[in-house]
Amino acid sequence: MISTPILSGQGMGLSEEQVEQFKTNILNTVPLRRIGNPEDVAKAVAFLASDDSSYITGIELFVDGGLAQI
């Protein structure tokens, strides 16, 4: 889960209470116990686009707070 405008319920027709319950449910399943930020994804993309990843030829990189590990 990445914090974007849709997570605030914009355009989804959800009440604030429904949005908060959804966020709570997500936080209870993500091992890092937080919702990701767009910056978290940007840092992963920047790493893969940089010379620091020059020896990587293929990878499945999960930017999900550890959710794929459980």
PQR file with spaces between the fields and no chain letter, atoms N, CA, C, O and H, PARSE charges and radii, in Angstrom:
ATOM       1  N    MET     1       0.849   -1.170    0.000 -0.4000 1.5000
ATOM       2  CA   MET     1       0.000    0.000    0.000 -0.0000 2.0000
ATOM       3  C    MET     1       0.897    1.236    0.000  0.5500 1.7000
ATOM       4  O    MET     1       1.761    1.391    0.863 -0.5500 1.4000
ATOM       5  N    ILE     2       0.683    2.094   -0.963 -0.4000 1.5000
ATOM       6  CA   ILE     2       1.414    3.353   -1.077 -0.0000 2.0000
ATOM       7  C    ILE     2       0.426    4.492   -0.862  0.5500 1.7000
ATOM       8  O    ILE     2      -0.671    4.485   -1.421 -0.5500 1.4000
ATOM       9  H    ILE     2      -0.019    1.967   -1.664  0.4000 1.0000
ATOM      10  N    SER     3       0.814    5.460   -0.060 -0.4000 1.5000
ATOM      11  CA   SER     3      -0.039    6.603    0.252 -0.0000 2.0000
ATOM      12  C    SER     3      -0.157    7.512   -0.970  0.5500 1.7000
ATOM      13  O    SER     3       0.782    8.225   -1.324 -0.5500 1.4000
ATOM      14  H    SER     3       1.705    5.466    0.394  0.4000 1.0000
ATOM      15  N    THR     4      -1.318    7.473   -1.599 -0.4000 1.5000
ATOM      16  CA   THR     4      -1.618    8.318   -2.749 -0.0000 2.0000
ATOM      17  C    THR     4      -2.989    8.942   -2.509  0.5500 1.7000
ATOM      18  O    THR     4      -3.680    8.540   -1.573 -0.5500 1.4000
ATOM      19  H    THR     4      -2.080    6.893   -1.311  0.4000 1.0000
ATOM      20  N    PRO     5      -3.401    9.902   -3.315 -0.5600 1.5000
ATOM      21  CA   PRO     5      -4.714   10.522   -3.097  0.2800 2.0000
ATOM      22  C    PRO     5      -5.870    9.529   -3.048  0.5500 1.7000
ATOM      23  O    PRO     5      -6.844    9.767   -2.333 -0.5500 1.4000
ATOM      24  N    ILE     6      -5.794    8.431   -3.782 -0.4000 1.5000
ATOM      25  CA   ILE     6      -6.907    7.473   -3.757 -0.0000 2.0000
ATOM      26  C    ILE     6      -7.034    6.817   -2.386  0.5500 1.7000
ATOM      27  O    ILE     6      -8.121    6.373   -2.014 -0.5500 1.4000
ATOM      28  H    ILE     6      -5.003    8.237   -4.363  0.4000 1.0000
ATOM      29  N    LEU     7      -5.950    6.751   -1.635 -0.4000 1.5000
ATOM      30  CA   LEU     7      -5.992    6.160   -0.297 -0.0000 2.0000
ATOM      31  C    LEU     7      -6.805    7.012    0.667  0.5500 1.7000
ATOM      32  O    LEU     7      -7.267    6.509    1.692 -0.5500 1.4000
ATOM      33  H    LEU     7      -5.067    7.112   -1.937  0.4000 1.0000
ATOM      34  N    SER     8      -6.986    8.280    0.360 -0.4000 1.5000
ATOM      35  CA   SER     8      -7.799    9.138    1.222 -0.0000 2.0000
ATOM      36  C    SER     8      -9.287    8.990    0.907  0.5500 1.7000
ATOM      37  O    SER     8     -10.124    9.654    1.518 -0.5500 1.4000
ATOM      38  H    SER     8      -6.611    8.688   -0.473  0.4000 1.0000
ATOM      39  N    GLY     9      -9.609    8.126   -0.040 -0.4000 1.5000
ATOM      40  CA   GLY     9     -11.005    7.871   -0.385 -0.0000 2.0000
ATOM      41  C    GLY     9     -11.516    8.739   -1.515  0.5500 1.7000
ATOM      42  O    GLY     9     -12.682    8.631   -1.894 -0.5500 1.4000
ATOM      43  H    GLY     9      -8.929    7.587   -0.537  0.4000 1.0000
ATOM      44  N    GLN    10     -10.665    9.603   -2.064 -0.4000 1.5000
ATOM      45  CA   GLN    10     -11.099   10.474   -3.157 -0.0000 2.0000
ATOM      46  C    GLN    10     -11.546    9.629   -4.344  0.5500 1.7000
ATOM      47  O    GLN    10     -10.799    8.785   -4.838 -0.5500 1.4000
ATOM      48  H    GLN    10      -9.717    9.691   -1.756  0.4000 1.0000
ATOM      49  N    GLY    11     -12.750    9.865   -4.783 -0.4000 1.5000
ATOM      50  CA   GLY    11     -13.258    9.165   -5.954 -0.0000 2.0000
ATOM      51  C    GLY    11     -13.733    7.749   -5.685  0.5500 1.7000
ATOM      52  O    GLY    11     -14.195    7.068   -6.600 -0.5500 1.4000
ATOM      53  H    GLY    11     -13.357   10.552   -4.382  0.4000 1.0000
ATOM      54  N    MET    12     -13.627    7.296   -4.449 -0.4000 1.5000
ATOM      55  CA   MET    12     -14.033    5.929   -4.137 -0.0000 2.0000
ATOM      56  C    MET    12     -15.396    5.882   -3.456  0.5500 1.7000
ATOM      57  O    MET    12     -15.990    4.811   -3.337 -0.5500 1.4000
ATOM      58  H    MET    12     -13.252    7.849   -3.705  0.4000 1.0000
ATOM      59  N    GLY    13     -15.895    7.026   -3.010 -0.4000 1.5000
ATOM      60  CA   GLY    13     -17.190    7.066   -2.360 -0.0000 2.0000
ATOM      61  C    GLY    13     -17.197    6.460   -0.965  0.5500 1.7000
ATOM      62  O    GLY    13     -18.234    5.991   -0.497 -0.5500 1.4000
ATOM      63  H    GLY    13     -15.412    7.897   -3.107  0.4000 1.0000
ATOM      64  N    LEU    14     -16.051    6.467   -0.300 -0.4000 1.5000
ATOM      65  CA   LEU    14     -15.952    5.906    1.047 -0.0000 2.0000
ATOM      66  C    LEU    14     -16.030    7.005    2.098  0.5500 1.7000
ATOM      67  O    LEU    14     -15.580    8.129    1.876 -0.5500 1.4000
ATOM      68  H    LEU    14     -15.208    6.849   -0.680  0.4000 1.0000
ATOM      69  N    SER    15     -16.603    6.665    3.237 -0.4000 1.5000
ATOM      70  CA   SER    15     -16.631    7.616    4.348 -0.0000 2.0000
ATOM      71  C    SER    15     -15.249    7.646    4.992  0.5500 1.7000
ATOM      72  O    SER    15     -14.432    6.754    4.761 -0.5500 1.4000
ATOM      73  H    SER    15     -16.969    5.752    3.417  0.4000 1.0000
ATOM      74  N    GLU    16     -14.989    8.676    5.803 -0.4000 1.5000
ATOM      75  CA   GLU    16     -13.705    8.771    6.504 -0.0000 2.0000
ATOM      76  C    GLU    16     -13.509    7.556    7.408  0.5500 1.7000
ATOM      77  O    GLU    16     -12.397    7.045    7.541 -0.5500 1.4000
ATOM      78  H    GLU    16     -15.652    9.400    5.991  0.4000 1.0000
ATOM      79  N    GLU    17     -14.590    7.102    8.024 -0.4000 1.5000
ATOM      80  CA   GLU    17     -14.504    5.934    8.907 -0.0000 2.0000
ATOM      81  C    GLU    17     -14.111    4.681    8.121  0.5500 1.7000
ATOM      82  O    GLU    17     -13.312    3.876    8.599 -0.5500 1.4000
ATOM      83  H    GLU    17     -15.494    7.517    7.916  0.4000 1.0000
ATOM      84  N    GLN    18     -14.660    4.513    6.933 -0.4000 1.5000
ATOM      85  CA   GLN    18     -14.318    3.363    6.100 -0.0000 2.0000
ATOM      86  C    GLN    18     -12.862    3.420    5.655  0.5500 1.7000
ATOM      87  O    GLN    18     -12.173    2.400    5.632 -0.5500 1.4000
ATOM      88  H    GLN    18     -15.310    5.166    6.544  0.4000 1.0000
ATOM      89  N    VAL    19     -12.397    4.617    5.302 -0.4000 1.5000
ATOM      90  CA   VAL    19     -11.006    4.788    4.888 -0.0000 2.0000
ATOM      91  C    VAL    19     -10.075    4.453    6.048  0.5500 1.7000
ATOM      92  O    VAL    19      -9.077    3.759    5.854 -0.5500 1.4000
ATOM      93  H    VAL    19     -12.957    5.445    5.321  0.4000 1.0000
ATOM      94  N    GLU    20     -10.383    4.932    7.248 -0.4000 1.5000
ATOM      95  CA   GLU    20      -9.544    4.656    8.419 -0.0000 2.0000
ATOM      96  C    GLU    20      -9.538    3.167    8.750  0.5500 1.7000
ATOM      97  O    GLU    20      -8.498    2.627    9.127 -0.5500 1.4000
ATOM      98  H    GLU    20     -11.194    5.496    7.406  0.4000 1.0000
ATOM      99  N    GLN    21     -10.670    2.501    8.616 -0.4000 1.5000
ATOM     100  CA   GLN    21     -10.725    1.059    8.867 -0.0000 2.0000
ATOM     101  C    GLN    21      -9.881    0.311    7.850  0.5500 1.7000
ATOM     102  O    GLN    21      -9.185   -0.642    8.198 -0.5500 1.4000
ATOM     103  H    GLN    21     -11.514    2.940    8.310  0.4000 1.0000
ATOM     104  N    PHE    22      -9.941    0.737    6.602 -0.4000 1.5000
ATOM     105  CA   PHE    22      -9.132    0.126    5.546 -0.0000 2.0000
ATOM     106  C    PHE    22      -7.652    0.278    5.866  0.5500 1.7000
ATOM     107  O    PHE    22      -6.890   -0.684    5.764 -0.5500 1.4000
ATOM     108  H    PHE    22     -10.507    1.512    6.320  0.4000 1.0000
ATOM     109  N    LYS    23      -7.240    1.491    6.254 -0.4000 1.5000
ATOM     110  CA   LYS    23      -5.836    1.731    6.596 -0.0000 2.0000
ATOM     111  C    LYS    23      -5.406    0.867    7.775  0.5500 1.7000
ATOM     112  O    LYS    23      -4.306    0.315    7.772 -0.5500 1.4000
ATOM     113  H    LYS    23      -7.858    2.272    6.336  0.4000 1.0000
ATOM     114  N    THR    24      -6.262    0.748    8.779 -0.4000 1.5000
ATOM     115  CA   THR    24      -5.952   -0.081    9.949 -0.0000 2.0000
ATOM     116  C    THR    24      -5.760   -1.535    9.538  0.5500 1.7000
ATOM     117  O    THR    24      -4.833   -2.196   10.006 -0.5500 1.4000
ATOM     118  H    THR    24      -7.155    1.197    8.782  0.4000 1.0000
ATOM     119  N    ASN    25      -6.622   -2.031    8.674 -0.4000 1.5000
ATOM     120  CA   ASN    25      -6.500   -3.406    8.190 -0.0000 2.0000
ATOM     121  C    ASN    25      -5.183   -3.616    7.461  0.5500 1.7000
ATOM     122  O    ASN    25      -4.537   -4.650    7.629 -0.5500 1.4000
ATOM     123  H    ASN    25      -7.375   -1.495    8.294  0.4000 1.0000
ATOM     124  N    ILE    26      -4.781   -2.644    6.656 -0.4000 1.5000
ATOM     125  CA   ILE    26      -3.511   -2.734    5.932 -0.0000 2.0000
ATOM     126  C    ILE    26      -2.350   -2.739    6.925  0.5500 1.7000
ATOM     127  O    ILE    26      -1.449   -3.571    6.820 -0.5500 1.4000
ATOM     128  H    ILE    26      -5.306   -1.803    6.519  0.4000 1.0000
ATOM     129  N    LEU    27      -2.367   -1.821    7.883 -0.4000 1.5000
ATOM     130  CA   LEU    27      -1.279   -1.727    8.858 -0.0000 2.0000
ATOM     131  C    LEU    27      -1.130   -3.011    9.660  0.5500 1.7000
ATOM     132  O    LEU    27      -0.023   -3.346   10.080 -0.5500 1.4000
ATOM     133  H    LEU    27      -3.099   -1.145    7.968  0.4000 1.0000
ATOM     134  N    ASN    28      -2.211   -3.728    9.877 -0.4000 1.5000
ATOM     135  CA   ASN    28      -2.144   -4.982   10.621 -0.0000 2.0000
ATOM     136  C    ASN    28      -1.547   -6.127    9.813  0.5500 1.7000
ATOM     137  O    ASN    28      -1.195   -7.160   10.384 -0.5500 1.4000
ATOM     138  H    ASN    28      -3.110   -3.456    9.535  0.4000 1.0000
ATOM     139  N    THR    29      -1.425   -5.968    8.499 -0.4000 1.5000
ATOM     140  CA   THR    29      -0.874   -7.036    7.668 -0.0000 2.0000
ATOM     141  C    THR    29       0.541   -6.745    7.177  0.5500 1.7000
ATOM     142  O    THR    29       1.252   -7.675    6.797 -0.5500 1.4000
ATOM     143  H    THR    29      -1.711   -5.130    8.035  0.4000 1.0000
ATOM     144  N    VAL    30       0.966   -5.495    7.175 -0.4000 1.5000
ATOM     145  CA   VAL    30       2.292   -5.120    6.686 -0.0000 2.0000
ATOM     146  C    VAL    30       3.299   -5.229    7.835  0.5500 1.7000
ATOM     147  O    VAL    30       3.124   -4.572    8.862 -0.5500 1.4000
ATOM     148  H    VAL    30       0.389   -4.740    7.484  0.4000 1.0000
ATOM     149  N    PRO    31       4.354   -6.049    7.682 -0.5600 1.5000
ATOM     150  CA   PRO    31       5.323   -6.221    8.764  0.2800 2.0000
ATOM     151  C    PRO    31       5.960   -4.929    9.276  0.5500 1.7000
ATOM     152  O    PRO    31       6.246   -4.832   10.470 -0.5500 1.4000
ATOM     153  N    LEU    32       6.188   -3.946    8.427 -0.4000 1.5000
ATOM     154  CA   LEU    32       6.787   -2.685    8.893 -0.0000 2.0000
ATOM     155  C    LEU    32       5.793   -1.786    9.608  0.5500 1.7000
ATOM     156  O    LEU    32       6.178   -0.763   10.174 -0.5500 1.4000
ATOM     157  H    LEU    32       5.956   -4.025    7.458  0.4000 1.0000
ATOM     158  N    ARG    33       4.511   -2.159    9.587 -0.4000 1.5000
ATOM     159  CA   ARG    33       3.442   -1.441   10.303 -0.0000 2.0000
ATOM     160  C    ARG    33       3.316    0.028    9.901  0.5500 1.7000
ATOM     161  O    ARG    33       3.042    0.895   10.731 -0.5500 1.4000
ATOM     162  H    ARG    33       4.199   -2.990    9.127  0.4000 1.0000
ATOM     163  N    ARG    34       3.522    0.281    8.624 -0.4000 1.5000
ATOM     164  CA   ARG    34       3.287    1.630    8.104 -0.0000 2.0000
ATOM     165  C    ARG    34       2.884    1.527    6.644  0.5500 1.7000
ATOM     166  O    ARG    34       3.161    0.537    5.968 -0.5500 1.4000
ATOM     167  H    ARG    34       3.745   -0.424    7.950  0.4000 1.0000
ATOM     168  N    ILE    35       2.228    2.570    6.183 -0.4000 1.5000
ATOM     169  CA   ILE    35       1.862    2.678    4.768 -0.0000 2.0000
ATOM     170  C    ILE    35       3.035    3.311    4.047  0.5500 1.7000
ATOM     171  O    ILE    35       3.635    4.267    4.539 -0.5500 1.4000
ATOM     172  H    ILE    35       2.003    3.375    6.732  0.4000 1.0000
ATOM     173  N    GLY    36       3.357    2.782    2.895 -0.4000 1.5000
ATOM     174  CA   GLY    36       4.485    3.316    2.127 -0.0000 2.0000
ATOM     175  C    GLY    36       4.204    4.695    1.567  0.5500 1.7000
ATOM     176  O    GLY    36       3.054    5.106    1.410 -0.5500 1.4000
ATOM     177  H    GLY    36       2.870    2.006    2.496  0.4000 1.0000
ATOM     178  N    ASN    37       5.283    5.395    1.270 -0.4000 1.5000
ATOM     179  CA   ASN    37       5.212    6.723    0.656 -0.0000 2.0000
ATOM     180  C    ASN    37       5.687    6.630   -0.792  0.5500 1.7000
ATOM     181  O    ASN    37       6.443    5.722   -1.138 -0.5500 1.4000
ATOM     182  H    ASN    37       6.217    5.061    1.397  0.4000 1.0000
ATOM     183  N    PRO    38       5.253    7.549   -1.631 -0.5600 1.5000
ATOM     184  CA   PRO    38       5.769    7.554   -2.999  0.2800 2.0000
ATOM     185  C    PRO    38       7.301    7.619   -3.042  0.5500 1.7000
ATOM     186  O    PRO    38       7.923    7.109   -3.973 -0.5500 1.4000
ATOM     187  N    GLU    39       7.896    8.245   -2.035 -0.4000 1.5000
ATOM     188  CA   GLU    39       9.357    8.343   -1.972 -0.0000 2.0000
ATOM     189  C    GLU    39      10.000    6.965   -1.823  0.5500 1.7000
ATOM     190  O    GLU    39      11.105    6.740   -2.318 -0.5500 1.4000
ATOM     191  H    GLU    39       7.390    8.660   -1.278  0.4000 1.0000
ATOM     192  N    ASP    40       9.312    6.040   -1.141 -0.4000 1.5000
ATOM     193  CA   ASP    40       9.837    4.684   -0.995 -0.0000 2.0000
ATOM     194  C    ASP    40       9.983    4.015   -2.356  0.5500 1.7000
ATOM     195  O    ASP    40      10.985    3.350   -2.620 -0.5500 1.4000
ATOM     196  H    ASP    40       8.415    6.223   -0.739  0.4000 1.0000
ATOM     197  N    VAL    41       9.003    4.187   -3.203 -0.4000 1.5000
ATOM     198  CA   VAL    41       9.054    3.624   -4.550 -0.0000 2.0000
ATOM     199  C    VAL    41      10.103    4.360   -5.380  0.5500 1.7000
ATOM     200  O    VAL    41      10.856    3.738   -6.129 -0.5500 1.4000
ATOM     201  H    VAL    41       8.189    4.727   -2.988  0.4000 1.0000
ATOM     202  N    ALA    42      10.148    5.681   -5.245 -0.4000 1.5000
ATOM     203  CA   ALA    42      11.107    6.480   -6.012 -0.0000 2.0000
ATOM     204  C    ALA    42      12.542    6.086   -5.686  0.5500 1.7000
ATOM     205  O    ALA    42      13.390    6.051   -6.578 -0.5500 1.4000
ATOM     206  H    ALA    42       9.535    6.185   -4.636  0.4000 1.0000
ATOM     207  N    LYS    43      12.822    5.790   -4.429 -0.4000 1.5000
ATOM     208  CA   LYS    43      14.184    5.392   -4.039 -0.0000 2.0000
ATOM     209  C    LYS    43      14.571    4.058   -4.679  0.5500 1.7000
ATOM     210  O    LYS    43      15.711    3.881   -5.106 -0.5500 1.4000
ATOM     211  H    LYS    43      12.134    5.818   -3.704  0.4000 1.0000
ATOM     212  N    ALA    44      13.632    3.132   -4.745 -0.4000 1.5000
ATOM     213  CA   ALA    44      13.904    1.850   -5.395 -0.0000 2.0000
ATOM     214  C    ALA    44      14.151    2.049   -6.889  0.5500 1.7000
ATOM     215  O    ALA    44      15.067    1.451   -7.454 -0.5500 1.4000
ATOM     216  H    ALA    44      12.705    3.276   -4.398  0.4000 1.0000
ATOM     217  N    VAL    45      13.349    2.876   -7.518 -0.4000 1.5000
ATOM     218  CA   VAL    45      13.522    3.163   -8.944 -0.0000 2.0000
ATOM     219  C    VAL    45      14.851    3.863   -9.187  0.5500 1.7000
ATOM     220  O    VAL    45      15.566    3.527  -10.131 -0.5500 1.4000
ATOM     221  H    VAL    45      12.605    3.362   -7.060  0.4000 1.0000
ATOM     222  N    ALA    46      15.188    4.833   -8.342 -0.4000 1.5000
ATOM     223  CA   ALA    46      16.460    5.559   -8.488 -0.0000 2.0000
ATOM     224  C    ALA    46      17.639    4.605   -8.347  0.5500 1.7000
ATOM     225  O    ALA    46      18.613    4.714   -9.091 -0.5500 1.4000
ATOM     226  H    ALA    46      14.608    5.105   -7.574  0.4000 1.0000
ATOM     227  N    PHE    47      17.562    3.670   -7.400 -0.4000 1.5000
ATOM     228  CA   PHE    47      18.630    2.687   -7.241 -0.0000 2.0000
ATOM     229  C    PHE    47      18.788    1.853   -8.501  0.5500 1.7000
ATOM     230  O    PHE    47      19.901    1.677   -8.996 -0.5500 1.4000
ATOM     231  H    PHE    47      16.770    3.582   -6.795  0.4000 1.0000
ATOM     232  N    LEU    48      17.674    1.335   -9.027 -0.4000 1.5000
ATOM     233  CA   LEU    48      17.759    0.493  -10.215 -0.0000 2.0000
ATOM     234  C    LEU    48      18.234    1.262  -11.448  0.5500 1.7000
ATOM     235  O    LEU    48      18.823    0.677  -12.357 -0.5500 1.4000
ATOM     236  H    LEU    48      16.770    1.478   -8.626  0.4000 1.0000
ATOM     237  N    ALA    49      17.981    2.562  -11.479 -0.4000 1.5000
ATOM     238  CA   ALA    49      18.411    3.384  -12.616 -0.0000 2.0000
ATOM     239  C    ALA    49      19.842    3.888  -12.454  0.5500 1.7000
ATOM     240  O    ALA    49      20.403    4.466  -13.384 -0.5500 1.4000
ATOM     241  H    ALA    49      17.502    3.037  -10.740  0.4000 1.0000
ATOM     242  N    SER    50      20.432    3.676  -11.286 -0.4000 1.5000
ATOM     243  CA   SER    50      21.771    4.205  -11.014 -0.0000 2.0000
ATOM     244  C    SER    50      22.854    3.178  -11.325  0.5500 1.7000
ATOM     245  O    SER    50      22.578    2.008  -11.588 -0.5500 1.4000
ATOM     246  H    SER    50      19.976    3.207  -10.529  0.4000 1.0000
ATOM     247  N    ASP    51      24.084    3.653  -11.287 -0.4000 1.5000
ATOM     248  CA   ASP    51      25.230    2.768  -11.471 -0.0000 2.0000
ATOM     249  C    ASP    51      25.402    1.801  -10.301  0.5500 1.7000
ATOM     250  O    ASP    51      26.090    0.789  -10.432 -0.5500 1.4000
ATOM     251  H    ASP    51      24.309    4.604  -11.073  0.4000 1.0000
ATOM     252  N    ASP    52      24.781    2.105   -9.158 -0.4000 1.5000
ATOM     253  CA   ASP    52      24.876    1.207   -7.998 -0.0000 2.0000
ATOM     254  C    ASP    52      24.264   -0.159   -8.288  0.5500 1.7000
ATOM     255  O    ASP    52      24.583   -1.134   -7.608 -0.5500 1.4000
ATOM     256  H    ASP    52      24.222    2.927   -9.052  0.4000 1.0000
ATOM     257  N    SER    53      23.401   -0.238   -9.276 -0.4000 1.5000
ATOM     258  CA   SER    53      22.778   -1.519   -9.625 -0.0000 2.0000
ATOM     259  C    SER    53      23.361   -2.093  -10.912  0.5500 1.7000
ATOM     260  O    SER    53      22.720   -2.913  -11.569 -0.5500 1.4000
ATOM     261  H    SER    53      23.142    0.555   -9.828  0.4000 1.0000
ATOM     262  N    SER    54      24.567   -1.671  -11.276 -0.4000 1.5000
ATOM     263  CA   SER    54      25.145   -2.044  -12.570 -0.0000 2.0000
ATOM     264  C    SER    54      25.417   -3.539  -12.721  0.5500 1.7000
ATOM     265  O    SER    54      25.542   -4.022  -13.847 -0.5500 1.4000
ATOM     266  H    SER    54      25.087   -1.004  -10.742  0.4000 1.0000
ATOM     267  N    TYR    55      25.511   -4.278  -11.624 -0.4000 1.5000
ATOM     268  CA   TYR    55      25.783   -5.709  -11.719 -0.0000 2.0000
ATOM     269  C    TYR    55      24.527   -6.545  -11.545  0.5500 1.7000
ATOM     270  O    TYR    55      24.595   -7.772  -11.475 -0.5500 1.4000
ATOM     271  H    TYR    55      25.410   -3.885  -10.710  0.4000 1.0000
ATOM     272  N    ILE    56      23.390   -5.886  -11.478 -0.4000 1.5000
ATOM     273  CA   ILE    56      22.118   -6.580  -11.361 -0.0000 2.0000
ATOM     274  C    ILE    56      21.571   -6.809  -12.764  0.5500 1.7000
ATOM     275  O    ILE    56      21.395   -5.869  -13.538 -0.5500 1.4000
ATOM     276  H    ILE    56      23.335   -4.890  -11.535  0.4000 1.0000
ATOM     277  N    THR    57      21.308   -8.069  -13.076 -0.4000 1.5000
ATOM     278  CA   THR    57      20.805   -8.384  -14.417 -0.0000 2.0000
ATOM     279  C    THR    57      19.332   -8.759  -14.407  0.5500 1.7000
ATOM     280  O    THR    57      18.693   -8.787  -15.459 -0.5500 1.4000
ATOM     281  H    THR    57      21.451   -8.833  -12.447  0.4000 1.0000
ATOM     282  N    GLY    58      18.804   -9.039  -13.264 -0.4000 1.5000
ATOM     283  CA   GLY    58      17.390   -9.367  -13.155 -0.0000 2.0000
ATOM     284  C    GLY    58      17.017   -9.471  -11.691  0.5500 1.7000
ATOM     285  O    GLY    58      17.746  -10.067  -10.897 -0.5500 1.4000
ATOM     286  H    GLY    58      19.323   -9.016  -12.410  0.4000 1.0000
ATOM     287  N    ILE    59      15.900   -8.899  -11.338 -0.4000 1.5000
ATOM     288  CA   ILE    59      15.503   -8.901   -9.940 -0.0000 2.0000
ATOM     289  C    ILE    59      13.995   -8.705   -9.846  0.5500 1.7000
ATOM     290  O    ILE    59      13.386   -8.024  -10.670 -0.5500 1.4000
ATOM     291  H    ILE    59      15.308   -8.414  -11.982  0.4000 1.0000
ATOM     292  N    GLU    60      13.422   -9.307   -8.844 -0.4000 1.5000
ATOM     293  CA   GLU    60      12.035   -9.046   -8.498 -0.0000 2.0000
ATOM     294  C    GLU    60      12.095   -8.292   -7.175  0.5500 1.7000
ATOM     295  O    GLU    60      12.296   -8.894   -6.120 -0.5500 1.4000
ATOM     296  H    GLU    60      13.917   -9.860   -8.174  0.4000 1.0000
ATOM     297  N    LEU    61      11.922   -6.995   -7.233 -0.4000 1.5000
ATOM     298  CA   LEU    61      12.101   -6.133   -6.075 -0.0000 2.0000
ATOM     299  C    LEU    61      10.737   -5.709   -5.543  0.5500 1.7000
ATOM     300  O    LEU    61      10.004   -4.972   -6.203 -0.5500 1.4000
ATOM     301  H    LEU    61      11.759   -6.506   -8.089  0.4000 1.0000
ATOM     302  N    PHE    62      10.408   -6.174   -4.359 -0.4000 1.5000
ATOM     303  CA   PHE    62       9.136   -5.849   -3.738 -0.0000 2.0000
ATOM     304  C    PHE    62       9.315   -4.603   -2.864  0.5500 1.7000
ATOM     305  O    PHE    62      10.126   -4.604   -1.939 -0.5500 1.4000
ATOM     306  H    PHE    62      11.003   -6.773   -3.823  0.4000 1.0000
ATOM     307  N    VAL    63       8.570   -3.562   -3.153 -0.4000 1.5000
ATOM     308  CA   VAL    63       8.574   -2.347   -2.336 -0.0000 2.0000
ATOM     309  C    VAL    63       7.222   -2.355   -1.627  0.5500 1.7000
ATOM     310  O    VAL    63       6.301   -1.629   -2.000 -0.5500 1.4000
ATOM     311  H    VAL    63       7.911   -3.561   -3.905  0.4000 1.0000
ATOM     312  N    ASP    64       7.127   -3.203   -0.586 -0.4000 1.5000
ATOM     313  CA   ASP    64       5.833   -3.469    0.026 -0.0000 2.0000
ATOM     314  C    ASP    64       5.885   -3.580    1.546  0.5500 1.7000
ATOM     315  O    ASP    64       4.951   -4.094    2.161 -0.5500 1.4000
ATOM     316  H    ASP    64       7.875   -3.793   -0.283  0.4000 1.0000
ATOM     317  N    GLY    65       6.952   -3.109    2.147 -0.4000 1.5000
ATOM     318  CA   GLY    65       7.048   -3.139    3.613 -0.0000 2.0000
ATOM     319  C    GLY    65       7.168   -4.528    4.188  0.5500 1.7000
ATOM     320  O    GLY    65       6.931   -4.731    5.378 -0.5500 1.4000
ATOM     321  H    GLY    65       7.711   -2.691    1.647  0.4000 1.0000
ATOM     322  N    GLY    66       7.534   -5.488    3.359 -0.4000 1.5000
ATOM     323  CA   GLY    66       7.728   -6.860    3.816 -0.0000 2.0000
ATOM     324  C    GLY    66       6.528   -7.762    3.625  0.5500 1.7000
ATOM     325  O    GLY    66       6.573   -8.927    4.021 -0.5500 1.4000
ATOM     326  H    GLY    66       7.726   -5.323    2.392  0.4000 1.0000
ATOM     327  N    LEU    67       5.456   -7.263    3.032 -0.4000 1.5000
ATOM     328  CA   LEU    67       4.223   -8.028    2.887 -0.0000 2.0000
ATOM     329  C    LEU    67       4.446   -9.320    2.083  0.5500 1.7000
ATOM     330  O    LEU    67       3.847  -10.349    2.392 -0.5500 1.4000
ATOM     331  H    LEU    67       5.420   -6.317    2.710  0.4000 1.0000
ATOM     332  N    ALA    68       5.295   -9.269    1.064 -0.4000 1.5000
ATOM     333  CA   ALA    68       5.532  -10.455    0.232 -0.0000 2.0000
ATOM     334  C    ALA    68       6.329  -11.531    0.980  0.5500 1.7000
ATOM     335  O    ALA    68       6.400  -12.672    0.523 -0.5500 1.4000
ATOM     336  H    ALA    68       5.781   -8.433    0.812  0.4000 1.0000
ATOM     337  N    GLN    69       6.917  -11.186    2.103 -0.4000 1.5000
ATOM     338  CA   GLN    69       7.738  -12.127    2.846 -0.0000 2.0000
ATOM     339  C    GLN    69       6.942  -13.002    3.798  0.5500 1.7000
ATOM     340  O    GLN    69       7.460  -13.983    4.331 -0.5500 1.4000
ATOM     341  H    GLN    69       6.859  -10.259    2.475  0.4000 1.0000
ATOM     342  N    ILE    70       5.675  -12.643    4.013 -0.4000 1.5000
ATOM     343  CA   ILE    70       4.890  -13.439    4.960 -0.0000 2.0000
ATOM     344  C    ILE    70       3.909  -14.342    4.236  0.5500 1.7000
ATOM     345  O    ILE    70       3.165  -15.085    4.877 -0.5500 1.4000
ATOM     346  H    ILE    70       5.254  -11.845    3.580  0.4000 1.0000
